[in-house]
Amino acid sequence: MKQLLVVTSILFSTILSFAQSSGMDDGKLRIIAIGAHPDDCDAKFGGTAALFAEMGHAVKFVSVTNGDAGHQTEGGGALAKRRRAEARESARRLGIDEYVTLDNHDAELVPSLEVRHQIIRQIRNWNADVVLSPRPNDYHPDHRYTGELVQDAAYLVIVPNVTPDTPPLTKNPIFLYFSDRFQRPNPFRPDIAVAIDKTVDKKMAGLDAHVSQFYEWMPWTVGKDGEVPEGAEDRKKWLKKVFGAFQGSSISDEHRKSLEKWYGKKAKDVKFSEAFEVCEYGKQPNDEEIRRLFPMLK
Ligand SMILES: [Zn+2]
């Protein structure tokens, strides 16, 4: 009986790993967004992630650092624990599958081999079709290095001899960048623009879960900590007013042009949107492939 169990379990895990590696699928797209801090993916991709989730696709957020430096009066393990809980609550509100916070120190991230292996494992284990990250030009070193680490992984995820404890992907995913406002050496290019009017309230609810950040730390960094209202509903309204414009909801002329490309005449009615740039590494999608991977654009 014991032998039978062992054989069954080996058989099952073989089928499972074959299913994963062959992409034998349930029709679900598998999306992984990798940010530096436990609120970055929410801010740049929360609305689109909620749309994917509503359509039944699998979405995972990863924070490469544990966020243990992001507060004016708290820090260390206690803050990391608080932020991990906030991230999980945000995932719940967005309706996505998972939010993982890796235990690298905040504001101390370097593009080391060790962290590269962590990123490769995350992308492989998720069997990702689409990977998102910041660009490597950004004011925050953790954002820059997260961008670099994901780029470093973009080819290596298919190489069996790299990080051999985790089976390689059999197909290279497409890699996309989150939007940003930085101009040098080149500005962000909105190749893909997604209308998020339908899910913007979910996105704001996700951000609202990060109490330590949006009501404590970030207001403090810009001298607005005295302005945060007390009540939960008033706070949410304040968040939408103060931070909404900076969280990927403001639409530039270039961004608007991209919306017109993807939505045609309907683009003019879009109030909230998130945009993404296709990275030159990884699989290079044509427009048809982008519409397959972003079915909300159909
Ligand atoms: Zn960040």
Boltz pocket constraint, residues with backbone or C-beta under 6 A from the ligand:
constraints:
  - pocket:
      binder: B
      contacts: [[A, 36], [A, 37], [A, 40], [A, 140], [A, 143]]
      max_distance: 6.0
